[in-house]
């Protein structure tokens, strides 16, 4: 006859054994964070557009870029910068930096300007390989770009640049639509519409790439908003939400093309 204490001891031992963690396969390292290259437009001697009250595009773009990077970081992305201070980076080198660092997205930040002071809201562009929807804006942002590197092989270089982005034009459009939708809500505008333009800064980017004209610095009311950190934080929230929605809609099909290497799938 088994005594009760012995029975309890045996039962306890059995339960303890069943709850002991079993040796398992090593837990795989967490997937690397998706990288987003944040490109504050202009910088250095290139001040960009200027508001009626003196705000320079280069300064506002950098502050917005910092806010966007902070929001992306908080959302689990790895933000990268083309510039983090008042330095001019040649337009042709910005996409090159994104390629070299393996960025998954490229977002160039700018401020719009128009003759009509009442113009307001945001516009998001992706690359046009031909004539764009707003060549005047493109000409303004492309000013000072100069000839492409390796001008002696300009035809070949142009073909390679076009091929680099052509593979991602549809993804770039989806990203632009996702960001534009959030910025329209922020501005209270029903629809400004996504546009295409031949921006030099987007040429050669081997990943989805867009240029965001955050607001009209030529509009005195929007110029004042751009000086407000709370407004810049709302802009950063909108852009980050657009990025998140883009990746959610990608259903795990995000691709990264490394310079000199094959396309890589991303979980």
C-alpha positions in Angstrom: 0.0 0.0 0.0 1.4 3.4 -1.1 1.4 6.0 1.6 -0.2 9.3 0.8 3.0 11.4 1.2 4.8 9.1 -1.3 1.9 9.4 -3.8 2.0 13.2 -3.5 5.8 13.2 -4.0 5.6 11.0 -7.1 2.8 13.2 -8.5 4.7 16.4 -7.9 7.8 14.9 -9.5 5.9 13.9 -12.6 4.3 17.3 -12.9 7.7 19.0 -12.4 9.2 16.9 -15.2 6.4 17.7 -17.6 6.9 21.4 -17.0 10.6 21.4 -17.4 11.6 23.3 -20.5 12.8 21.0 -23.2 15.9 21.7 -25.2 14.8 23.4 -28.4 16.4 24.6 -31.6 18.1 28.0 -31.1 15.8 30.9 -31.5 16.6 32.6 -34.8 17.9 36.2 -34.6 15.2 38.8 -35.3 14.9 39.9 -38.9 16.9 43.0 -39.7 14.9 46.2 -39.5 13.8 47.8 -42.8 15.9 50.7 -43.7 14.5 54.0 -44.8 16.8 56.7 -46.3 15.6 60.1 -45.2 16.9 62.8 -47.6 16.4 66.4 -46.3 16.6 68.5 -49.5 19.2 71.2 -50.3 21.7 72.3 -47.7 24.9 74.3 -47.5 25.1 77.0 -50.2 21.8 75.7 -51.7 19.1 77.2 -49.5 16.2 76.1 -51.7 13.0 78.1 -51.7 12.4 80.9 -49.1 9.3 81.9 -47.3 8.0 85.5 -47.2 9.0 85.6 -43.5 12.5 84.3 -44.1 12.2 80.6 -43.5 14.7 78.7 -45.8 13.7 75.4 -47.3 17.0 73.7 -46.4 16.4 74.4 -42.7 12.8 73.3 -42.6 13.6 70.2 -44.6 16.3 69.2 -42.1 14.0 69.7 -39.1 11.2 67.7 -40.8 13.8 65.0 -41.7 14.8 64.7 -38.0 11.2 64.4 -37.0 10.5 61.7 -39.6 13.6 59.8 -38.6 12.5 59.8 -34.9 9.0 58.6 -35.8 10.4 55.9 -38.1 12.7 54.7 -35.3 9.8 54.5 -32.9 7.8 52.5 -35.4 10.6 49.9 -35.7 12.4 51.0 -38.8 16.1 51.9 -39.2 16.3 55.5 -40.4 19.3 56.6 -42.4 20.3 60.2 -43.5 21.8 61.7 -46.6 22.7 64.7 -44.5 22.3 65.5 -40.8 23.5 69.1 -40.8 23.7 72.1 -43.0 25.8 70.4 -45.7 25.2 70.3 -49.4 25.2 66.7 -50.8 25.2 66.6 -54.7 21.9 65.3 -56.0 23.5 62.5 -57.9 25.2 61.2 -54.7 22.0 60.9 -52.6 20.5 57.9 -54.3 24.0 56.4 -54.5 24.3 56.7 -50.7 20.9 54.9 -50.3 22.1 52.1 -52.6 25.4 51.7 -50.8 23.7 51.5 -47.4 21.1 49.0 -48.6 18.1 51.2 -48.0 14.7 49.7 -48.6 13.0 53.0 -49.3 14.2 56.5 -50.3 12.2 59.6 -49.2 13.4 63.0 -50.2 11.9 65.9 -48.3 11.3 69.4 -49.8 9.0 72.4 -49.5 7.0 73.7 -52.4 6.7 77.2 -53.7 4.1 78.8 -56.0 3.2 82.2 -57.4 -0.2 81.9 -55.9 0.2 82.6 -52.2 -3.0 80.6 -51.4 -1.6 77.3 -52.7 -1.4 74.8 -49.8 -1.0 71.2 -48.9 1.4 68.5 -49.9 2.5 66.8 -53.1 4.2 63.5 -53.4 6.1 62.6 -56.6 7.7 59.5 -58.0 10.2 59.4 -60.9 9.1 60.1 -64.5 11.5 58.8 -67.1 10.1 61.2 -69.6 8.1 64.5 -69.4 6.5 64.9 -65.9 3.3 66.3 -64.5 5.1 69.5 -63.2 8.3 70.2 -65.0 8.5 73.7 -63.3 8.8 72.0 -59.9 11.3 69.5 -61.2 13.4 72.3 -62.8 13.5 74.1 -59.4 14.6 71.1 -57.4 17.0 70.0 -60.1 18.8 73.3 -60.2 22.5 73.0 -59.6 22.5 69.3 -60.2 25.1 69.6 -63.0 26.0 66.8 -65.3 25.7 63.3 -64.2 28.9 61.6 -62.9 30.9 60.1 -65.8 29.5 62.5 -68.3 31.8 61.0 -71.0 29.6 57.9 -70.7 26.4 59.9 -70.2 24.3 57.7 -72.5 25.3 54.5 -70.7 25.0 56.1 -67.3 21.5 57.4 -68.2 20.4 54.0 -69.3 21.7 52.4 -66.1 20.0 55.0 -63.9 16.7 54.6 -65.7 16.9 50.8 -65.4 17.6 51.1 -61.7 14.3 53.0 -61.1 12.2 51.4 -63.8 12.2 48.1 -61.8 10.6 50.0 -58.9 8.3 52.5 -60.6 5.1 50.6 -59.5 6.4 50.3 -56.0 7.3 53.9 -55.9 3.8 54.9 -57.1 2.3 52.8 -54.3 4.5 54.4 -51.7 3.6 57.8 -53.0 -0.1 57.1 -52.9 0.2 55.8 -49.3 2.0 58.9 -48.1 -0.1 61.3 -50.1 -3.3 59.9 -48.6 -2.0 60.6 -45.0 -0.8 64.1 -45.8 -4.1 65.0 -47.5 -5.9 64.1 -44.3 -3.4 66.2 -42.3 -4.0 69.2 -44.5 -7.8 68.7 -44.7 -7.6 68.4 -48.5 -9.7 65.8 -50.3 -7.2 65.1 -53.1 -4.1 66.7 -54.5 -3.1 63.6 -56.4 0.2 61.9 -56.8 2.5 63.2 -59.6 5.5 62.2 -61.6 8.5 64.3 -62.5 12.1 63.8 -63.7 13.8 64.6 -60.4 17.5 64.0 -60.5 17.6 63.0 -56.8 15.4 60.0 -57.6 17.5 58.8 -60.5 19.5 55.7 -59.9 17.8 54.7 -56.7 17.6 50.9 -56.5 14.5 50.9 -54.3 11.1 52.5 -54.2 11.8 56.3 -54.1 9.6 59.3 -53.7 10.0 63.1 -53.3 7.6 64.8 -50.8 6.8 68.5 -51.1 5.6 68.7 -47.5 3.9 72.2 -47.7 4.0 75.5 -49.6 6.7 77.6 -48.0 5.4 80.4 -50.2 2.1 80.4 -48.3 2.6 82.6 -45.2 0.2 80.4 -43.1 2.0 77.2 -44.0 5.4 78.9 -43.4 4.3 79.6 -39.9 3.2 76.0 -39.4 6.6 74.7 -40.6 8.2 76.6 -37.8 6.1 74.7 -35.3 7.6 71.5 -33.9 4.1 70.1 -33.2 3.1 70.5 -36.8 6.4 68.9 -38.0 5.7 66.0 -35.7 2.2 65.6 -37.3 3.8 65.6 -40.7 6.3 63.0 -39.6 3.5 60.9 -38.2 1.6 61.1 -41.5 4.7 60.1 -43.5 5.5 57.2 -41.1 1.9 55.9 -41.3 2.1 56.0 -45.1 5.3 54.0 -45.0 3.8 51.4 -42.6 0.7 51.1 -44.8 2.9 50.7 -47.9 4.8 47.8 -46.3 1.5 46.3 -45.0 0.1 46.3 -48.5 3.3 44.8 -49.9 2.4 41.5 -48.1 6.0 40.6 -47.4 7.1 41.2 -51.0 9.5 44.0 -50.4 12.6 43.8 -52.4 16.0 45.3 -51.9 18.4 45.5 -54.8 22.0 45.8 -53.6 24.5 47.5 -55.7 26.5 45.0 -57.7 24.4 42.1 -56.3 21.1 40.3 -56.7 17.7 41.3 -55.5 17.0 40.0 -52.0 13.6 39.0 -50.7 12.5 40.4 -47.4 10.3 38.6 -44.8 
